[in-house]
Amino acid sequence: MATLVCLHAHPDDEALSTGGTMARAKAEGHRVVLVVATNGEHGEVPEDLRDGETLVDRRRAETEASASALGVDRVVWLGYRDSGMTGWEQNADPSSFLQAAEEEAAARLAAVLEEESADVLTTYDWHGNYGHPDHVKVHRVGHRAAELASTPRVLEATMNRDAIVRMMEEHRDTDELFGEAAEDFDPNGPADDGNPFGTAEADITLAVDVDAYVGRKRAAISAHRSQVTDTTMFLEMPEEVFRAAFGTEWYIEPDVEGSGPRPGWIFP
């Protein structure tokens, strides 16, 4: 049995980019640990919060439900505040993940990696897929923590920009892919940090087949029901379209020269 640790920025991030990998790892008998850097304070506030219940309470409960759907063995919260999008005043909050000392945050994660004897850590690509400050920080903190803990393998979760463009072209006359949101989404246009979304296919090195686990992945996304804007468009996809969109998860192996994704698995 090996141990996979997945580092994510906010509650619900785990479901989209590494949910299938976590579910597959668990199904194959491995230990799976989810680490969430922030509490997601700046997500959507649902109208049905109970008396005394906060958005953080709700999002933590939703994450636990998502983790259960994926078979996660342990959820760890680093406890930082959500930093908000680039340019928001929340970027300057001293308790935000963005403002956290990188070495201190990495030490917190390294302690988990050491305690779990982690074999693989997933973090994000260099710009966190779309430039969100917390996602970029996950990339840096993840790599530093792996150095501190001597974790054998680090994989950068990313999105295949060229595959998304191909799917959008295939479904351009329908609303099956992203629904009305597709009108405002250009993967090649500037994301939160001004760079295109995700990673060009030629720079991705690993394609992980999670087709058998898309049902669990969809259940994990559904668990985050408070975040309607972020989740609804995925859940409204027809099953076959969802499977095509999310049946493969994409990674960059930092020490492997980019030559296009090769089929493979996270463990040797």
VOGU-3710 file (C-alpha; in Angstrom, 3 decimals, decimal comma):
1> matlvclhah> 0,000/0,000/0,000  1,248/3,474/-0,922  0,029/6,856/0,316  -1,243/9,715/-1,838  -1,537/13,229/-0,409  -3,431/15,816/-2,473  -2,990/19,506/-1,623  -5,792/21,834/-2,693  -6,485/25,533/-2,193  -10,206/25,638/-1,360
11> pddealstgg> -13,115/23,390/-0,458  -14,424/21,917/-3,783  -11,112/22,133/-5,656  -10,408/18,502/-4,821  -13,398/17,201/-6,746  -12,523/18,619/-10,155  -8,813/18,185/-10,767  -7,770/15,121/-8,733  -11,060/13,542/-7,660  -10,759/10,626/-10,052
21> tmarakaegh> -7,156/10,001/-9,087  -8,066/9,903/-5,396  -10,981/7,543/-6,040  -8,852/5,236/-8,172  -6,013/5,194/-5,647  -8,435/4,223/-2,873  -10,095/1,545/-5,015  -6,674/0,032/-5,688  -5,962/-0,274/-1,983  -3,884/2,840/-1,281
31> rvvlvvatng> -4,225/5,417/1,486  -5,550/8,809/0,381  -5,169/12,069/2,304  -6,701/15,410/1,306  -5,108/18,630/2,579  -7,099/21,863/2,122  -5,146/25,099/2,535  -8,027/27,543/3,140  -11,507/27,553/4,600  -13,122/29,057/1,487
41> ehgevpedlr> -14,544/32,144/3,200  -15,135/33,944/-0,109  -17,283/31,335/-1,789  -20,991/31,726/-2,451  -23,123/32,118/0,674  -26,187/29,844/0,428  -29,592/31,084/1,499  -30,264/28,090/3,728  -27,558/28,550/6,382  -28,944/27,498/9,758
51> dgetlvdrrr> -28,859/29,768/12,807  -25,274/29,906/14,009  -23,933/28,104/10,935  -21,208/29,909/8,980  -20,160/29,495/5,372  -16,953/27,872/6,645  -19,025/25,339/8,617  -21,048/24,505/5,527  -18,056/24,216/3,218  -16,176/21,983/5,635
61> aeteasasal> -19,183/19,684/5,896  -19,509/19,612/2,108  -15,824/18,760/1,764  -16,189/15,888/4,208  -19,082/14,582/2,095  -17,021/14,967/-1,077  -14,104/13,157/0,549  -16,408/10,332/1,571  -17,640/9,959/-2,006  -14,043/9,698/-3,206
71> gvdrvvwlgy> -12,931/7,306/-0,475  -10,520/9,731/1,185  -9,094/8,360/4,445  -8,232/11,662/6,102  -8,982/15,346/5,565  -6,516/17,913/6,943  -7,290/21,653/7,125  -4,333/24,035/7,198  -6,743/26,728/8,371  -5,713/29,769/6,326
81> rdsgmtgweq> -8,266/32,306/5,124  -9,314/32,415/1,490  -7,293/35,165/-0,233  -9,884/36,051/-2,860  -9,170/36,639/-6,543  -6,263/38,667/-7,860  -6,612/42,323/-6,876  -9,234/41,823/-4,170  -8,654/43,678/-0,915  -8,659/40,286/0,826
91> nadpssflqa> -5,279/39,612/-0,787  -3,754/41,770/1,948  -5,421/39,966/4,881  -2,589/38,883/7,234  -4,415/35,617/7,966  -4,870/34,759/4,282  -2,994/31,942/2,602  -1,428/34,439/0,212  0,160/36,367/3,075  1,304/33,280/4,991
101> aeeeaaarla> 5,060/32,820/5,242  5,869/30,225/2,600  8,311/28,353/4,805  5,803/28,186/7,673  3,004/26,900/5,437  5,357/24,384/3,845  6,409/23,150/7,281  2,750/22,524/8,185  2,261/20,462/5,066  5,613/18,709/5,466
111> avleeesadv> 4,514/17,546/8,917  1,526/15,808/7,295  3,715/14,301/4,567  6,126/12,931/7,157  3,377/11,628/9,429  1,755/9,850/6,498  5,036/8,682/4,917  3,628/10,050/1,680  4,761/8,426/-1,552  3,125/10,988/-3,867
121> lttydwhgny> 2,034/14,595/-3,396  -0,147/16,412/-5,905  0,012/20,175/-6,118  -0,883/22,569/-8,981  0,919/23,783/-12,084  2,991/26,977/-11,910  -0,003/29,331/-12,192  -2,563/27,193/-10,397  -4,497/26,497/-13,610  -6,039/29,956/-13,788
131> ghpdhvkvhr> -3,934/32,290/-11,674  -5,893/32,415/-8,422  -3,431/33,627/-5,754  -4,186/30,684/-3,455  -3,662/28,204/-6,276  -0,305/29,721/-7,172  0,652/29,532/-3,498  -0,319/25,840/-3,445  2,201/25,216/-6,225  5,036/26,846/-4,305
141> vghraaelas> 4,139/25,509/-0,869  3,634/22,001/-2,210  7,057/21,818/-3,817  8,800/23,260/-0,762  6,990/20,890/1,599  7,999/17,918/-0,524  11,617/19,057/-0,264  11,367/19,350/3,523  9,729/15,945/3,881  11,764/14,213/1,148
151> tprvleatmn> 8,546/13,072/-0,541  9,624/10,871/-3,464  7,222/12,111/-6,149  5,441/15,401/-6,785  2,880/15,777/-9,563  1,374/19,078/-10,692  -2,345/18,780/-11,405  -3,350/20,822/-14,438  -6,028/21,155/-17,101  -5,422/20,238/-20,729
161> rdaivrmmee> -6,182/23,487/-22,532  -6,069/21,960/-26,023  -8,430/19,141/-25,042  -10,901/21,709/-23,670  -10,723/23,711/-26,896  -11,387/20,555/-28,934  -14,397/19,664/-26,792  -15,771/23,190/-27,006  -15,475/23,075/-30,770  -17,179/19,679/-30,874
171> hrdtdelfge> -20,076/20,963/-28,787  -20,169/24,564/-30,016  -23,690/24,226/-31,411  -25,093/22,806/-28,160  -25,180/23,740/-24,476  -23,940/20,303/-23,403  -20,419/21,243/-22,321  -20,519/24,381/-20,165  -24,018/25,593/-20,932  -24,418/29,364/-21,138
181> aaedfdpngp> -21,098/29,781/-19,318  -19,329/28,684/-22,499  -20,127/32,057/-24,029  -17,844/33,767/-21,509  -15,135/31,111/-21,327  -12,162/31,239/-23,681  -9,418/28,814/-22,570  -6,903/30,693/-24,695  -7,902/34,069/-23,296  -6,471/35,701/-20,167
191> addgnpfgta> -7,419/34,012/-16,887  -7,108/35,582/-13,420  -3,380/36,236/-13,812  -3,512/37,195/-17,498  -2,261/33,800/-18,713  -4,320/31,259/-20,674  -6,228/28,621/-18,735  -4,457/25,395/-17,755  -1,522/24,042/-19,749  -0,859/23,407/-23,424
201> eaditlavdv> -1,074/19,709/-24,227  2,539/19,570/-25,387  3,706/20,594/-21,911  1,689/17,961/-20,047  3,517/14,724/-19,319  1,043/12,354/-17,651  -2,541/11,369/-18,505  -4,283/9,341/-15,797  -7,288/7,259/-16,823  -10,084/7,748/-14,265
211> dayvgrkraa> -12,984/6,831/-16,542  -14,169/4,103/-14,164  -14,445/6,658/-11,349  -16,297/9,549/-12,976  -19,431/8,616/-11,040  -17,618/9,173/-7,769  -16,137/12,364/-9,132  -19,577/13,651/-10,071  -20,876/12,756/-6,605  -17,983/14,696/-5,065
221> isahrsqvtd> -18,783/17,770/-7,150  -22,453/17,436/-6,210  -21,509/17,429/-2,505  -20,482/21,091/-2,835  -24,078/22,129/-3,413  -23,654/25,575/-1,796  -21,333/26,680/-4,615  -24,011/26,806/-7,272  -22,186/28,967/-9,821  -19,050/26,841/-9,704
231> ttmflempee> -20,697/23,414/-9,801  -24,015/23,584/-11,651  -22,596/23,753/-15,163  -20,639/20,528/-14,622  -23,550/18,657/-13,064  -25,852/19,665/-15,928  -23,618/17,947/-18,480  -25,089/14,766/-19,997  -23,362/11,712/-18,549  -21,438/10,903/-21,730
241> vfraafgtew> -20,194/14,495/-22,050  -19,161/14,578/-18,383  -17,278/11,317/-18,876  -15,458/12,673/-21,913  -14,574/15,893/-20,091  -13,465/14,366/-16,789  -12,472/10,769/-17,551  -8,812/11,751/-17,776  -6,839/13,778/-15,231  -3,726/15,588/-16,320
251> yiepdvegsg> -0,389/16,095/-14,571  3,005/17,648/-15,124  5,996/15,735/-13,809  8,559/18,449/-13,025  11,574/16,298/-13,898  10,165/14,986/-17,175  10,632/16,954/-20,371  7,326/17,959/-21,883  6,541/16,008/-25,033  2,816/15,533/-24,693
261> prpgwifp> 0,911/13,425/-22,166  1,656/9,730/-21,919  -0,811/7,300/-20,326  0,342/6,303/-16,870  -0,365/6,091/-13,179  0,767/8,113/-10,174  2,515/5,197/-8,480  5,481/3,392/-10,083
//
